Amino acid sequence: MAEKVLHTAMCDIFGIRYPIMLAGMGGASTPELAAAVSNAGGLGVLGAAACAPEQLREWIKRTRSLTDQPFGVDTLLPSAVPSSGSAQKFKAELPQAHVDFARDFKRRHDLPPIDPARAPSRGLAFSRDFFAHQIEVVLDERVPVYVAGLGDPGFMIPEAHKRGMKVMAIAGAVKHARRFVESGVDVVVAQGTDGGGHNSRVGTMVLVPQVVDAVRPTPVLAAGGIADGRGLVAALALGAIGVWVGTPFLATPESGIEDFQKAAIVAAGSEDTVVSRTLTGKPARAIKNKWAEEFEASGLKALPMPFQALIAMPIMEAARQAGRKDIVPGFAGQSIGMITRVRPAREIVEEMVAEAIEILAASMPRTVSFSK
Ligand SMILES: Cc1cc2nc3c(=O)[nH]c(=O)nc-3n(C[C@H](O)[C@H](O)[C@H](O)COP(=O)(O)O)c2cc1C
């Protein structure tokens, strides 16, 4: 019997077997997870937003040692950040009320001091210089795919194309998708509000078709709440050529988050997330947690990027090291309600494809006879 395949334009664009891309997720999408997804026939993407340039180069090399398949790198490029400066300099500019709130929170919740040896991203701060150095590494290493998780990658596209790379950007609104296409991206990701991390105000079901219409013929991947073969088929029906999937891959042995965070994902339901600016300064979906709850209740306003992260991330790091799921269960999307166990990334990819093929195969004859 002939093998059943699910082949879309996405497979041709990236030279992959299945139209499934691992979302770049800071802390989770490590070389191990990205390689596992690429080896399973999808396309693994490193969540490298908080990687210093040297670490990013190391990650790329490690990924290459784990897979000979294509993979990508995702970083953030928000435009409204300072052009240069260290974390130390930015910290000196933090409002006293925010510093006091963080100090009191730490005390109230009995958080221990951070062990610097276990805090890889400590001391980093977003600036345009920092982003430029990350992009230099991405270009120098000729990573097959670069994804801007936030912001417009237009400035690096000519150089990336010269090196044979593909460039993508994530849009949570139609106007952003249009702008990225004018800048020359090869593929747009339309991510709806269902998704984990930085977020849209519009649901995936209505965002994807609008982005598809607005940017045609530029190809679109659907993201936000896609967790199984049904979601994949729905994405194709909405006009996407494939999917960008984050949350389901958090609950895998290969993902870089802590075991207590994986357990929190398995335990949580779809109503257990919240969209809040309290972690990064931009609206981001995470599992409900005491930091977001108490910061919102304090009446303080979240600071713009990169300043809010300088307040929140040391707390998150201390809570991570202490195994505190009440404070740092982590970013996650509404599809957590569909996740019932931790299982290998390969199993997620293969099951998603098998289910999608089954749905498509079963619906075809009915569709044809119905239309007669
Ligand atoms: C734990 C976590 C961390 C994330 N970190 C990033 C990031 O560093 N860069 C980025 O572009 N998007 C990030 N995102 C968003 C994802 O790339 C993706 O758009 C989203 O997970 C898709 O929706 P889903 O979670 O419903 O699959 C993150 C999402 C999660 C859940």
The ligand as a Gaussian input file, in Angstrom:
#p B3LYP/6-31G(d) Opt

LIG

0 1
 C        7.048000      29.076000      26.910000
 C        6.917000      29.968000      25.701000
 C        7.964000      30.801000      25.384000
 C        7.877000      31.593000      24.224000
 N        8.959000      32.358000      23.891000
 C        8.968000      32.961000      22.689000
 C       10.143000      33.589000      22.210000
 O       11.176000      33.604000      22.883000
 N       10.108000      34.137000      20.977000
 C        8.982000      34.105000      20.202000
 O        9.002000      34.556000      19.072000
 N        7.833000      33.576000      20.659000
 C        7.828000      32.961000      21.849000
 N        6.692000      32.316000      22.252000
 C        5.533000      32.250000      21.334000
 C        5.697000      31.037000      20.381000
 O        6.748000      31.261000      19.478000
 C        4.434000      30.734000      19.552000
 O        4.105000      31.849000      18.766000
 C        3.252000      30.259000      20.353000
 O        3.676000      29.352000      21.340000
 C        2.234000      29.600000      19.435000
 O        1.035000      29.315000      20.089000
 P        0.774000      27.966000      20.934000
 O        1.545000      28.123000      22.168000
 O       -0.690000      27.952000      21.132000
 O        1.251000      26.797000      20.108000
 C        6.728000      31.568000      23.418000
 C        5.656000      30.737000      23.784000
 C        5.744000      29.941000      24.905000
 C        4.585000      29.050000      25.242000

